[in-house]
């Protein structure tokens, strides 16, 4: 089924010469297993996609604001770990099976939205507790809990599945390595770039939070902002059916 979806996509094309229309192999890498131009183009696309703010970035910002630099970086690591799972599933062809079952995608989407709503309620309750005891500094979130939350949030995003089905095939090298191997390689590029860029976002948001947390009033508002972000992400998942 996965091969059929890739064949229907028909997004990867070889350039041809002017005389006979014979395919011309461009510069390759990995012992002629993958086209270097394809890999570099995919890396550039990953950078652009990571620069544009999305649900993953907002999740990391929310944790950086509410938990500091370590929490922000841990959220970025969790997002990267979730992408590892998506990459392996795509390489095994399971993502195509999931895409073929709309009810399964809806179940994943709803579960992710419920989890984000849970995070939103917790953040707002924490802000209320801080307001009730302004002289008591709120405890930092468990880094393990932040890491697992990021993984679950990433896995619950159906658009990552669609990304691997519709976008990644455009950068596969015809007559190169097996499709599953190429997906693993491209996935590794996506994970590395995403981890670096998301890690910087986590550090920056955590640093901004550290500058403001010295005053309880700012701490309350930062937690409220985190709650609003989590709630907004949950509503986005619930209302986005495509």
Helices and strands as residue ranges (DSSP letters): H 2-9, E 28-29, E 34-35, H 36-51, H 55-67, H 69-92, H 94-99, H 102-132, H 143-155, H 158-166, G 168-171, H 179-212, H 216-239
